[in-house]
Amino acid sequence: MNLVLKRCGGVFKLRTRVNDDGNRGVFAVVTPKYAAFDADRVAERIGNAVSGLGYRGEVTYDTVTTNMRLDATYHADHNITDFAAGDVFKVGLRGKSNDAGGGAIKFGPTAWWNGCLNMIIISNDESLVRLVHKGSMERIDGMFSEQIAKARPVFEQFAQQWGVLSHTPMLGVPLWGERYSNVEDVFEAVAKFLGQQAKKSIKVEHLLNSYDTQDEKDTLQAVVNAATRMAHQAEKKGQKLLDDIQRDAMERASGKLVKVLARQVANA
């Protein structure tokens, strides 16, 4: 560490904390302009912003990476009887931060669905707020409140789009300017879209394998389900095709696919 610091040109700031052994240690090296606004303060401000709105809260913090994630959610009723794979079961707000200069504070609406394999994030709204650790951080309260006000219309829009996809056949409707007559051609177009969004080459055969293993067929909702299922199931030579980072990117690309498909159906 000392050798690295000797080679460092300019001024820097060392962030320290008390470790488990009771001694103080360095956990981050940042620039002098870095404005500390750590996970406990972010969680407190989000908690204040959603107070009284009926959300359930969950916070996770990784002491090694200093990554924090907070979810404030509305959950489906516990006594639901016809819940099926592919159904949305939770909507809410997700906040993220990092205390070591590794990421901005982010906050925005999110929807979860039952992917059968596990619970997968399927939709993140593009209005996600982002605040870097620089300058005055007090504006964060207004930004959180603004996102909360925007959240309900986002939830309603997602529900409407998801409903459209569940009732629209994948064949015969115009998608990306084409009308497809067979399933493979649909997934070739989907693979191209997902690859562009997730910056990862996607093979049609992996999407088709996921599609074949699920009960739901023929609808555009089934196309989205196959895409998210593929993110978890696809293998190459016995190894998972996607690592955790790529899987997260693929799930988010699938969330964008919901909007894209619904928009094309609406414009047909």
N, C-alpha and C positions, 0 to 999 in steps of 0.2 A: 504493500500500500504506500509506504513512504517513497519508494522508487517511482511509482506512478505519479504521486503528488509533486515530486521534484520536476517531472517533465511537463507538468501542467502549466500552460501559459495563461496568465491572467488571474483573476480573483474567483474564488469559489466558496460555497457555503457547505459546511458539514452538518448534517442533521443527526442528532444522537438520541438515544433512549436508554432506559434502564432495562437490562436483560434479566433473564431468569436467575442468574447467579448474583444479582444485586449490583453488578458493575455496569457502568455506562459505556455503550458502544456506538459506533457510527453505523447507521442503517441507510444513509443516502448522501450522495454528493450532488449538489444542485448549484445553479447560478445564483448570484446575489439578488436577482430580480424575482426569484421564486417566492411566491406568497403562500406560506403554510396555511392550509385549511384542511385539517386531518379528518380521518374517517369518523371519529366520534362527533365532530362538529357538523359534518355533512349529515350523518344519521339524525342528529338532534334537529337540524333545520327541516329535513324532510318530514320527521315526525310531527313537528309543529305545523307544517303546511297541510298535512292530511288529518290532523286532530279533529275528532268529531264526525268524520265522514264514513265511519264504519269499515275501514280497511283492516285486514289482518296483516301484521308485519313480521318480516323475517330478515335478519341481518347475518351475514357471514363475513369474516375477516381473516385473511391469511397473513400471519406475522412475518413470513419469509418474504413474500412478494409485496406486502402492504396493500394488496388489492382488497377493496371492500365492495360488497354487493348488498343492496337492500331492495326487498320486494314488498310493496304494499298492495294487497290484492283483495278482490271480491271472488269468492269461491262458489261453485254450484252447490245447490242444496244437498245435504248429506243423504236425503231420502229419495233421490232421483232413481227411477226404476228402468228407464229405457236408454241409459247411457251406452254409447257405442264407440268403437275405435273411429277416430276422426272427428269426434265432437269436441267443441270448445268447452272447457270446464272451468276456466279461470281467466279473468282479465284484471289488469291493474297497472301499477307504475313501477318501473325499475330504475334504481339509481346505482351508479358505479363511481368509484374514485380510487386513487392511488396516492400514497403518502410519500413516495420516493422519487417523484418527478417522472414516473412511468406512464402517466395518462391523465387526461383532463377529467373533471367531474361531469358525468353524463346523467341525464334524467329524462324519462319519457314514458308514454303508454305502451303496453305490451299485452299480447294475448297468448294463452297457452292452449294446447290441445292434447287429447289422449291419442298418442301415437301407437298404442298397443304394446310396443317394446318398452317404452318409458315415456315420461312426460317431456314433450319437446316444445320449445318456443317456436311458434310458427309465424308471428307477425310483430314487427317493430315499426312503429310509425316514423315517417321521415322527419317529423317535427321534433325529434329528440334534441334537447337542449345540451349544449357543450360549453363548459366554462374552464379555461386554462388557469393554472395557479400563477396569476400575474396581476399586479395592481390591486385595487380594492375588491375584496371578495364579498362585501356586504350586499351587492346587487343580487346575490344568489337567492335571497328570499323571494324577491319579485319574480325571478325566473321559474322557481319551483311552483309558485302560485299560478303563474300563467300556464304552465304545462298541465296542471290539474284541471284548470278550466277547459282546456282543449281536449282532455282525455275522453269525456263521455261521448262527444260526437264521433271520436275516432272508434270507440267500442261499437257504436251503433253502425258506423260505416262498415267495419269489419264484419259484423254479423250479417249485414245485408249482402256483402260480397260473397261471404261463405255460403249463404243461402242460395244465391244465384248459381254458384258453381255446383252445388249439390243437385240442382234440377236441370242442368244443362248437359246434353250429351257431348262427348269429346269429338265425335265424328260429324262432319257436315257443317259445323259452324266455322266462320272465318277466323283463323288464328295466324297472326303475323302475315296477313294478306293472302293466305292459302286456305282452301277447304280440303281437309284430309279425309280419305276414304278407308284408311286402315290404321290400327293402333300404333304400329311401328313408326309410321311417318310422323304421327303426333309426337311421339317421344324423341324422335330425331330433332324436331324443332325445340322441344323442351330442353333436351341435353345441350343444345347450342346456347339457349338463354341462360341456363344454370351455369354453364362453363364461363360465360362472359361475366356474370355477376360474382361468382365465387373465385374467379381466376384459377380454375382448375379444370383440366380436360375431363369430360364425363362421357363414358361409353353408354350407348343406347342399351346394350345388353344388360347392364346393371340396373337401369331403370325398369326394363321389361321384367327382369327377375323379381324385383320388388313388387311390381304390379301383379304378377302372376300369383304371388303368395298371399295377397290380401283378398278379402271377401268382396269388397266393393269394387265394381267394374263400371266401365262405360261412361262415367260422368267426369267433368272437369275436376270435381273434388277428388275423385279417385286418382287423377293425375298428380295433384299436389300431395296427396297421401303417399303415393309411390315415391315421389322425390324425397320427402323427409324420411321415409322408411329406408330408402337406398343409402342415405347418409350414415345410417347405423348398421345396416346389414351387409353392404357390398364388401366383398373380399377379393383379394388377388393372391393366388398361391397360398391360401390358408391364412393370410394376414388381412386385417382390416384395411380397406382401401383408403380411408381418410383418417388422419390423426384428429386430436381434439380441436385444434384451431381450424382445420379444414372442415370438420363436421359443423362447427358453429357457423362458419361462412356459408355452408350449404343450406343449413336451416334458415338462415336469414335470406338467402337467395330464394328459397321456397316461399317465404313470407311475401317477398316482392312478386312472386309468380301469382299469388292470389289476386293482387291488385291488377296486374297486367291482364290476366285472363278475364276477370270481371269487367274490366274496361272495354276489352275487345268484344265481349258478348253484348255489352250495352250499346256499342257503336255499330253492331251488325244490322 
